[in-house]
């Protein structure tokens, strides 16, 4: 049994290397991600930042409260998903997959193309979508605390039903 566990522990790191895209994927929180001219990247995930594509992207881009800017003539092979950000595409830029944007908009120059489906939900009200469960939970907690406190502290009753 120990030999089997030791063999599994030694094989897991070796096998996982085959599934990783080391050096190609980018992740940023609060810092902008820039794909330089002549450079290519895999998947990109960004929160509270901007993705500037001067090179090519072979994967998908996902942003939360961040803008995706694609230079003229550049290509994004995968999908783009954005909550609270815009997609700005230069001339002859293209997206090979689908584009889904909530609480943002697309600004496309002439010749820019989206080859997949484009779904845009304009209006900043969509920003409430990820925090709605927390707002509901906070409301329920407030209601429970209010009801418990209201029933716990009884005001004194004065004789004759009057105050002072």
Buried (B, 14 or more C-beta within 10 A) or exposed (E): EEEEEEEEEEEEEEEEEEEEEEEBBBEBEEEBBBBEEEEBBBBBBBBBBBBBBBBBBBBBBBBBBBBBBBBEEBBBBBBBBBBBBBBBBBEBBBBBBBBBBBBBBBEBEEEBEBEBEBEBBEEEEBBEEEEEEEEEEEEEEEEEEEEEEEEEEEEEEEEEEEEE
